Amino acid sequence: MKPFEIYSWQPPGWPEPHPCVIVSSPARAANKPDVEVVLCSTQKARRAAHPGEIILDTADGLDWQTICKCDLIYSVPKDKIKNRRGEVSAARRSQLVRTIIAAHAWVKFFPAKPERFRRTGVAPVSDLGNDRPPAQVSNPCGCAPKGESNFQRETGATPVLRR
């Protein structure tokens, strides 16, 4: 099981299985007993997608245009997911991810200056909505900066190098 693969899952109490898209990380999908999915309709799409939805179709391995609801992520045991139907096309994967992010209003957690995020891998504090100084956000483990040991940082001592 891999991210973006489409399977069938019958939610408890529902009359029939529905297409579902695996949205878990590759590590979770490969190693954990539960995965995260978004559900799609079993009916042909007879309308345009609303906010929080996208339309998948035969290019993704489905029988017809189908509305995929990205505003609710389910945690499902892998053994309840059956019948691989296809895989979200490469062209639509980013649309799926963007729709999930928008449907959950996670956009506000992304940095205002993406170049800083790409360079450091850490979002600025102001964009995370907390009051901690940037050093704590960029160093969440509390490790000493490069070239400095935790002992040096805590005691202020200078190491003696022995040869």
C-alpha positions, -999 to 999 in steps of 0.1 A, spaced: 0 0 0 14 34 -10 3 70 -9 -21 81 -37 -32 45 -44 -70 42 -47 -87 12 -30 -122 3 -18 -133 7 18 -167 2 33 -171 25 63 -190 8 92 -228 11 87 -225 21 50 -243 0 25 -215 -4 0 -177 2 -4 -165 35 -16 -133 45 -34 -107 58 -10 -73 75 -16 -44 67 7 -30 100 20 -6 86 47 31 91 45 50 64 27 65 52 60 31 48 76 15 32 46 43 6 45 48 -1 82 18 7 103 -15 -12 107 -37 19 100 -35 44 72 -52 77 65 -76 80 36 -100 104 20 -133 90 6 -147 94 -28 -183 91 -40 -196 59 -57 -218 80 -80 -209 97 -112 -200 133 -107 -230 153 -120 -217 187 -107 -184 206 -104 -163 200 -73 -171 222 -43 -144 237 -22 -127 209 -3 -134 184 -32 -117 173 -64 -128 151 -92 -109 119 -100 -116 99 -132 -105 72 -155 -69 87 -156 -68 78 -119 -81 42 -124 -118 49 -116 -147 39 -139 -160 75 -143 -157 110 -129 -160 108 -91 -160 134 -64 -133 130 -38 -141 147 -5 -108 161 10 -123 178 40 -124 146 62 -95 123 67 -103 88 81 -79 65 99 -86 30 87 -71 -4 95 -53 -17 64 -71 -51 66 -104 -33 60 -92 -17 27 -97 -40 -3 -96 -41 -41 -69 -17 -55 -87 4 -81 -59 26 -94 -36 55 -85 -41 92 -85 -24 105 -116 9 124 -112 -8 155 -126 -35 155 -100 -15 146 -69 -5 182 -61 -41 193 -66 -52 166 -41 -27 177 -15 -35 214 -20 -72 207 -17 -67 187 16 -46 216 30 -71 242 20 -101 222 32 -85 220 67 -74 257 67 -38 246 72 -26 273 47 -23 297 76 5 276 90 27 279 60 54 305 60 48 339 44 83 337 28 86 302 13 123 307 3 132 309 41 112 277 47 130 259 18 164 271 30 160 262 66 132 236 66 116 256 95 86 279 94 91 313 110 76 316 145 51 343 135 37 319 110 33 290 134 12 312 158 33 307 189 54 330 210 86 311 212 118 327 198 130 314 165 160 296 180 136 272 198 116 265 168 146 258 145 162 237 173 132 217 187 154 190 203 174 214 224 206 202 209 237 223 209 244 244 178 269 228 153 304 229 166 293 232 203 286 204 227 256 204 251 282 205 280 298 237 265 264 253 261 252 245 296 284 253 315 302 278 293 334 258 296 359 256 268 369 220 259 405 210 262 417 190 232 442 163 241 465 147 216 
